Amino acid sequence: MDDAAGWLARLQRDDVAEGDGLAFEAWLAESPENGHAYRAALSVWHEFDAGADGVLKALASPAGRRVAPRAPTRRWLVGAGGVGIAAGLSLAILPSLTSGPAIQTLGTGRGQRQRFTLADGSVVDLNAETRLRVMFERGERRVAMDDGEAIFDVVSDKTRPFIVAAGGRTVRVVGTQFDVRNRQGALTVTVARGKVEVRPSADRVYALTPGQRLEVSAAGLEKTQFVDPAEAFSWRAGRLVYRNEPLSEVVADLNRQFPERIDIGDPELGRIPITGVIVLDDAKSVMMRLSLMLPIRAVPSTQGLLLLRK
């Protein structure tokens, strides 16, 4: 329980980094009891956070300003809250009691893929050139994604739904695993576990289950289909899977992964459909393999590579 309290406080820091998330995952994997302890500590934190107004009012009263004759004993803490987390709890909840919800910004650059563990234990994998703003409040957990792609593995909390806002559309869950892609105004949501509610507009809502995908084009056209979620998650392992996607979309994705810029010299080439798996080793190797299957050739340019018709 002491370790759980420490992690609860550690994951609230403004400078929390990837190393913290990896260490937290390692601690959770050591024993099932660690996960139970963290959820218990988190439950107490939420209970105190929900009573923030009452706590502030009590602290502002003359009685609340008195100095206690002695510190609370561990037995009192266990009896009152279920866990002995006095030190960790104070560090975790005081910011939310005094300054409103904290906003945490997560991001990746070109060619970067990174995993983050959020304060509630949820895990987020960010694809290249993705930026998120995370805002945890008393009644909800909210993430804003202006442009990018991420896989969310959300810890269940029925009292605080997890909401992803992407391009004027919202994705709402309680506890599940899903991929959200928001690129150039087009939204794609793929569900691997649990149920996901997607609102592409104020008057329309989709309830997606495992294996379902919703695609919303930049023009607002909507389409649902059944897919293998592993394909949507494959970028996490350095592979991109395409099914009848235009070469222009493939090149746009590759430009987020490699420092060398790839340009298409002939607009007609950009409309060539691509179906297959691309391994993200390096730009030249990728284009060499594509040139074996497509009527294209890659030549050096001032910015990187230029695609021309054979």
C-alpha positions as CSV (number, residue, x, y, z in Angstrom):
1,M,0.0,0.0,0.0
2,D,2.9,2.3,0.7
3,D,4.2,1.7,-2.8
4,A,0.8,2.3,-4.3
5,A,0.6,5.7,-2.5
6,G,4.1,6.5,-3.9
7,W,3.1,5.7,-7.4
8,L,-0.1,7.7,-7.1
9,A,1.9,10.8,-6.1
10,R,4.7,10.1,-8.7
11,L,2.3,9.9,-11.6
12,Q,0.8,13.3,-10.8
13,R,4.0,15.2,-11.2
14,D,4.1,17.8,-14.0
15,D,7.5,16.3,-15.2
16,V,6.3,12.7,-15.4
17,A,8.2,11.0,-18.2
18,E,8.3,7.8,-20.2
19,G,10.7,6.2,-17.6
20,D,8.1,6.7,-14.9
21,G,5.5,4.9,-17.0
22,L,7.8,2.0,-17.8
23,A,8.8,1.6,-14.1
24,F,5.1,1.8,-13.1
25,E,4.3,-1.0,-15.6
26,A,7.2,-3.1,-14.2
27,W,5.9,-2.6,-10.6
28,L,2.3,-3.7,-11.7
29,A,3.7,-6.8,-13.3
30,E,5.5,-7.9,-10.2
31,S,2.4,-9.0,-8.4
32,P,-1.5,-8.9,-8.9
33,E,-1.6,-7.4,-5.4
34,N,0.2,-4.3,-6.7
35,G,-2.7,-3.6,-9.1
36,H,-5.3,-4.2,-6.4
37,A,-3.4,-1.8,-4.1
38,Y,-3.1,0.9,-6.7
39,R,-6.8,0.7,-7.5
40,A,-7.7,1.0,-3.8
41,A,-5.4,4.0,-3.4
42,L,-6.9,5.6,-6.5
43,S,-10.5,5.0,-5.2
44,V,-9.7,6.9,-2.0
45,W,-8.1,9.7,-4.0
46,H,-11.3,10.0,-6.1
47,E,-13.4,10.0,-2.9
48,F,-11.4,12.8,-1.4
49,D,-11.3,14.7,-4.7
50,A,-15.1,14.5,-5.0
51,G,-15.4,16.1,-1.5
52,A,-13.0,18.9,-2.4
53,D,-15.5,21.7,-1.6
54,G,-16.2,20.3,1.8
55,V,-12.5,19.9,2.5
56,L,-11.7,23.5,1.5
57,K,-14.6,24.8,3.6
58,A,-13.4,22.8,6.6
59,L,-9.8,24.0,6.2
60,A,-11.0,27.6,6.0
61,S,-12.8,27.4,9.4
62,P,-11.1,28.3,12.7
63,A,-11.2,24.6,13.7
64,G,-9.6,23.6,10.4
65,R,-6.6,25.9,11.1
66,R,-5.8,24.4,14.5
67,V,-2.6,22.4,14.8
68,A,-3.4,18.8,15.6
69,P,-1.7,17.6,18.8
70,R,-0.3,14.5,17.1
71,A,-0.2,13.0,13.6
72,P,-2.9,10.5,12.7
73,T,-1.9,6.9,13.4
74,R,-1.7,4.3,10.6
75,R,-4.6,2.4,12.2
76,W,-6.8,5.5,11.8
77,L,-5.8,5.8,8.2
78,V,-6.6,2.2,7.5
79,G,-9.9,2.4,9.2
80,A,-11.1,5.6,7.6
81,G,-9.8,5.2,4.1
82,G,-8.9,1.5,3.7
83,V,-5.3,2.3,2.9
84,G,-2.4,4.1,4.7
85,I,-1.5,6.7,2.0
86,A,-1.3,10.0,4.0
87,A,1.9,11.2,2.3
88,G,1.0,10.2,-1.2
89,L,-2.6,11.3,-1.0
90,S,-1.6,14.9,0.1
91,L,0.7,15.2,-2.9
92,A,-1.8,13.8,-5.3
93,I,-4.9,15.8,-4.4
94,L,-3.7,19.2,-3.2
95,P,-3.2,20.5,-6.7
96,S,-6.7,19.6,-7.8
97,L,-8.2,21.2,-4.6
98,T,-6.5,24.5,-5.1
99,S,-5.8,25.1,-8.8
100,G,-8.5,23.2,-10.8
101,P,-7.8,20.4,-13.2
102,A,-4.2,20.0,-14.3
103,I,-3.5,19.8,-18.0
104,Q,-0.7,17.4,-19.2
105,T,0.6,17.7,-22.7
106,L,2.0,14.6,-24.4
107,G,3.6,14.6,-27.8
108,T,5.9,12.8,-30.3
109,G,8.0,14.1,-33.2
110,R,8.7,12.7,-36.7
111,G,9.7,9.1,-36.5
112,Q,8.9,8.8,-32.8
113,R,6.5,6.3,-31.1
114,Q,6.2,6.6,-27.3
115,R,4.2,5.0,-24.5
116,F,2.8,7.0,-21.6
117,T,1.0,5.9,-18.4
118,L,-1.7,8.4,-17.2
119,A,-2.5,9.2,-13.6
120,D,-5.4,6.7,-13.5
121,G,-3.2,3.8,-14.7
122,S,-4.5,4.0,-18.3
123,V,-1.8,3.5,-21.0
124,V,-1.5,5.5,-24.2
125,D,0.7,4.7,-27.2
126,L,1.4,7.7,-29.4
127,N,2.3,7.3,-33.1
128,A,4.6,9.7,-34.8
129,E,3.7,13.5,-34.9
130,T,0.9,13.2,-32.4
131,R,0.0,15.6,-29.6
132,L,-2.5,15.1,-26.8
133,R,-3.7,17.3,-24.0
134,V,-4.8,15.3,-20.9
135,M,-7.3,16.9,-18.4
136,F,-8.5,14.8,-15.5
137,E,-11.5,16.2,-13.6
138,R,-13.8,14.9,-10.9
139,G,-16.5,13.8,-13.3
140,E,-14.6,12.8,-16.3
141,R,-11.2,12.0,-17.9
142,R,-10.7,14.0,-21.1
143,V,-8.1,13.9,-23.8
144,A,-7.9,16.3,-26.7
145,M,-6.3,15.2,-29.9
146,D,-5.9,17.9,-32.6
147,D,-3.9,15.7,-35.1
148,G,-2.3,12.3,-34.7
149,E,-2.9,8.7,-33.8
150,A,-2.9,6.9,-30.5
151,I,-3.9,3.6,-28.9
152,F,-5.7,3.9,-25.6
153,D,-5.9,1.1,-23.0
154,V,-8.3,2.6,-20.5
155,V,-8.7,1.6,-16.9
156,S,-12.4,1.1,-16.1
157,D,-13.9,3.7,-13.9
158,K,-17.7,4.0,-14.2
159,T,-17.8,7.2,-12.1
160,R,-15.5,9.0,-14.5
161,P,-15.9,8.2,-18.3
162,F,-12.9,8.6,-20.5
163,I,-13.5,11.0,-23.4
164,V,-11.3,11.6,-26.5
165,A,-12.1,14.8,-28.4
166,A,-10.7,14.7,-31.9
167,G,-11.5,17.2,-34.7
168,G,-14.9,18.2,-33.3
169,R,-15.9,14.6,-32.7
170,T,-16.0,12.7,-29.4
171,V,-15.1,9.1,-28.4
172,R,-16.5,8.0,-25.0
173,V,-15.6,4.9,-23.0
174,V,-15.4,3.6,-19.5
175,G,-12.8,0.9,-19.8
176,T,-11.5,-0.5,-23.1
177,Q,-8.7,-0.7,-25.7
178,F,-9.0,1.2,-29.0
179,D,-7.1,3.1,-31.7
180,V,-8.0,6.7,-32.7
181,R,-6.6,8.2,-35.8
182,N,-7.3,11.9,-36.5
183,R,-5.4,13.1,-39.6
184,Q,-6.2,16.1,-41.8
185,G,-9.9,16.1,-40.6
186,A,-10.5,12.4,-41.2
187,L,-11.3,10.3,-38.1
188,T,-10.9,6.5,-37.7
189,V,-11.8,4.6,-34.5
190,T,-10.9,0.9,-34.2
191,V,-12.0,-1.1,-31.1
192,A,-10.0,-4.1,-29.8
193,R,-11.7,-4.6,-26.4
194,G,-14.8,-3.3,-24.6
195,K,-17.4,-0.8,-26.1
196,V,-16.7,2.6,-27.5
197,E,-19.3,5.3,-28.2
198,V,-18.4,7.7,-31.1
199,R,-20.3,10.9,-31.8
200,P,-19.2,12.2,-35.3
201,S,-21.8,14.9,-35.0
202,A,-24.3,16.2,-32.4
203,D,-27.2,14.1,-33.8
204,R,-25.4,10.9,-34.6
205,V,-23.8,8.3,-32.3
206,Y,-22.2,4.9,-33.0
207,A,-21.7,2.1,-30.4
208,L,-18.7,0.1,-31.6
209,T,-17.8,-3.3,-30.2
210,P,-14.5,-5.4,-30.6
211,G,-13.5,-5.8,-34.2
212,Q,-15.5,-2.8,-35.5
213,R,-14.1,0.3,-37.1
214,L,-15.8,3.7,-37.9
215,E,-14.3,5.9,-40.6
216,V,-15.4,9.5,-40.9
217,S,-14.0,11.3,-43.9
218,A,-13.0,15.0,-43.9
219,A,-16.2,15.7,-45.8
220,G,-18.3,13.9,-43.1
221,L,-19.0,10.6,-44.9
222,E,-19.3,7.8,-42.4
223,K,-18.6,4.1,-42.8
224,T,-18.5,1.2,-40.4
225,Q,-16.8,-2.2,-41.0
226,F,-15.4,-5.3,-39.3
227,V,-11.6,-5.4,-39.2
228,D,-8.8,-7.2,-37.4
229,P,-7.8,-4.8,-34.7
230,A,-4.2,-6.1,-34.8
231,E,-3.9,-4.4,-38.2
232,A,-4.8,-1.0,-36.7
233,F,-2.4,-1.6,-33.8
234,S,0.5,-2.8,-36.1
235,W,2.2,0.6,-36.2
236,R,3.2,0.1,-32.6
237,A,5.5,-2.7,-33.8
238,G,6.9,-0.7,-36.7
239,R,4.6,-2.0,-39.4
240,L,1.8,-0.2,-41.5
241,V,-1.0,-2.3,-42.9
242,Y,-3.0,-0.9,-45.9
243,R,-6.0,-2.2,-47.7
244,N,-6.7,-0.4,-51.0
245,E,-5.4,2.9,-49.8
246,P,-4.1,5.5,-52.3
247,L,-0.3,5.9,-52.5
248,S,-0.7,9.6,-51.5
249,E,-2.0,8.5,-48.1
250,V,0.8,6.0,-47.7
251,V,3.4,8.6,-48.5
252,A,1.8,11.0,-46.0
253,D,2.2,8.4,-43.3
254,L,5.8,7.6,-44.3
255,N,6.6,11.3,-44.1
256,R,5.7,11.2,-40.4
257,Q,8.1,8.3,-39.9
258,F,11.3,9.2,-41.7
259,P,13.5,12.3,-41.7
260,E,13.8,12.2,-45.5
261,R,10.8,13.8,-47.2
262,I,9.1,11.8,-50.0
263,D,7.3,13.7,-52.7
264,I,5.1,12.4,-55.6
265,G,6.1,13.9,-58.9
266,D,3.0,12.9,-60.8
267,P,-0.5,13.4,-59.2
268,E,-1.8,10.4,-61.0
269,L,0.7,8.2,-59.1
270,G,-0.8,9.3,-55.9
271,R,-4.1,7.6,-56.8
272,I,-2.6,4.1,-57.2
273,P,-4.2,1.8,-54.6
274,I,-1.9,0.0,-52.1
275,T,-2.7,-3.2,-50.3
276,G,0.0,-4.8,-48.1
277,V,2.3,-4.5,-45.1
278,I,5.1,-1.9,-45.0
279,V,8.0,-2.5,-42.6
280,L,9.3,0.8,-41.3
281,D,13.1,0.2,-41.5
282,D,14.2,3.2,-43.6
283,A,12.8,5.4,-46.4
284,K,15.0,4.1,-49.2
285,S,14.4,0.5,-48.4
286,V,10.6,1.0,-48.2
287,M,10.6,2.8,-51.6
288,M,12.8,0.1,-53.2
289,R,10.3,-2.6,-52.1
290,L,7.3,-0.5,-53.3
291,S,9.0,0.1,-56.7
292,L,9.1,-3.7,-57.2
293,M,5.3,-3.9,-57.0
294,L,4.3,-0.5,-58.5
295,P,5.1,1.4,-61.7
296,I,7.2,3.9,-59.7
297,R,10.8,4.7,-59.2
298,A,12.4,6.8,-56.5
299,V,15.2,9.3,-57.3
300,P,17.1,11.6,-54.9
301,S,15.8,15.1,-54.5
302,T,16.9,18.2,-52.6
303,Q,14.6,17.2,-49.7
304,G,14.9,13.4,-49.8
305,L,13.2,11.3,-52.5
306,L,11.0,12.0,-55.5
307,L,8.6,9.4,-56.9
308,L,8.3,9.3,-60.6
309,R,6.6,7.0,-63.1
310,K,8.7,4.1,-64.5
